[in-house]
């Protein structure tokens, strides 16, 4: 598939998404792809590689602008830019820069593929992506997954997980979630809140199937009202109920869902704070969130991060990372708060 048709395919897909965006990476004005391509070509050819220039250019351009730079680079150097970058960079910086050369959906699809390919499953990545993405994002991920890997995302997830955990992930990947409605159905809100209570806290054991169908099929605004109403039936809120009723990956998945329904950017801010608790950051988690959210809602995540920790995300990254990786993360962060 040529880059142009892939580009147009991505464009038509992204038009359908309705969620407001709060990006930190925005299109640069007076954009000159030829000039950027020349800078990158020189940076790659420099003895020892000029990483700073590569970071400066690519973390300050949107995905579509990076694609145009890649076209211009290929024309100039008669070489593929991604291959050249792969050869010039290594380690965590390479992961970041190669991640930025993918669209958000391609990046998510590649991360999911990486989490289920090979021995053992990286459940943490799988849960984070599948349980935090909207239905329109998941639809796009499924399409791109098929294009990139010639495999069916649903089949891969089913083949790699089991039990109720697999059932929940599959229900989410099937994207059966209702669209938000302008009509508030109070009867349905009450019915769902009651059903969640009856299926869990009220009885011995948990009717997980009921929880899965409500949490994977109802719209987000509806569920926010359901969880509020739930408190009038249950002595515990929804998150506490999940902790009491289920364990392991299933518990983590339901908690991620509920946290994202209630405040998705706070969920990511919390993940970033946890990843940068120790002396050195859990780079894999930090990279995944920064790369996948920088053109989506990282500006809002920054705000939540500051309220949550009392420190800016920029400052925290500065303290817990170093070198070129730090420069790249700060570039995506887009400023201090």
C-alpha positions, 0 to 999 in steps of 0.5 A, a space after each residue: 500500500 503506498 504511503 499516499 493511500 495509507 495517508 488518505 485512509 488515515 485521514 478519512 478515519 480520523 474525521 469520524 472521531 468526535 471527542 474534543 482534542 487537547 494536544 501538546 503537539 500541534 501543527 507547526 506554522 510556516 512548515 517546510 518539509 524539505 527544510 526539515 528533511 534536509 536537517 534530518 538528513 544532515 543530523 543522521 549523516 553527522 559523525 556520532 549522529 546529531 540526536 538533538 536536531 532529530 528530537 527538535 524537529 520530530 517532537 515539534 511536528 504532528 504525525 501528518 507533518 512527519 509523514 510529509 518530512 518522510 516523503 521529502 526525505 525519500 525524494 532527497 536521499 533516495 532512502 526511506 527515512 524510518 529505516 535511516 532513523 532506525 539505523 542511526 538511533 538506539 535504545 529508548 530514544 529509537 522507540 520514541 522516534 519510531 513511535 512518532 512516525 506512526 499515526 496514533 492508531 498505528 502506534 496503539 495497534 503496534 503496542 497491542 501486537 507487541 503485548 500479545 506476540 511471543 511468549 507470555 502476554 504483557 497484560 498491563 499494556 493490553 489493559 491500558 490500551 483496550 480499556 482506555 480507548 473510545 469506541 471510535 479509537 478502537 474501531 480505527 485500531 482494529 482496521 489498522 491492526 488488520 492492515 499492518 499485521 494481516 491478522 484479526 485483533 479480536 482473534 488475537 486477543 481471544 487467542 492470548 487471554 482467557 476466562 472473564 478477562 478475555 470476555 471483557 476485552 473482546 466485548 470492548 474490541 467488538 465496539 458495541 458501545 452506544 453513542 451518547 444521546 441528548 436524552 437522559 433516560 433516568 429509568 435506564 440509569 436506575 435499572 443499570 445501577 440496580 443490575 450492577 449492584 444485584 450482579 455483584 455486591 448484593 449476591 454471593 459471587 459475581 455475575 461478571 457477564 452483567 457487568 461486562 455487558 453494561 460496561 461495554 455497551 452503554 455510552 460514557 455519559 450514561 455510565 457516569 450517571 449510572 455510577 452515581 446512582 449506584 451509590 444509592 444502592 451499594 454501600 461501596 462506590 463502583 471502584 470499591 465494589 470492583 476491588 471487593 468482587 474481582 481480582 487479577 487482570 479482570 479487576 485491573 481492567 474494570 478499574 481502568 474502564 471506570 477510571 477512564 469513564 470518570 476522568 480519562 486524563 486523570 487515569 493517564 496522569 496517575 499512570 505517569 505519576 506511578 511510572 515516575 515514582 522511583 529513582 528512574 522512570 519506567 520508560 516503557 509506560 512513560 513513552 507509551 502514554 506520551 507518544 500515544 496521547 501527545 496529539 490527543 489530550 496530553 495538555 489536559 493530562 498535564 493539568 490533571 498531573 499538576 493537581 494530582 502531584 502538586 508538581 508539573 509533568 515537565 518538572 517530574 520528567 526532568 527529575 526522573 529521566 536523562 539525556 536524549 530520552 529526556 529531551 524527547 519527552 520534554 519536547 512532547 510534553 510541550 512546556 512547563 505548568 
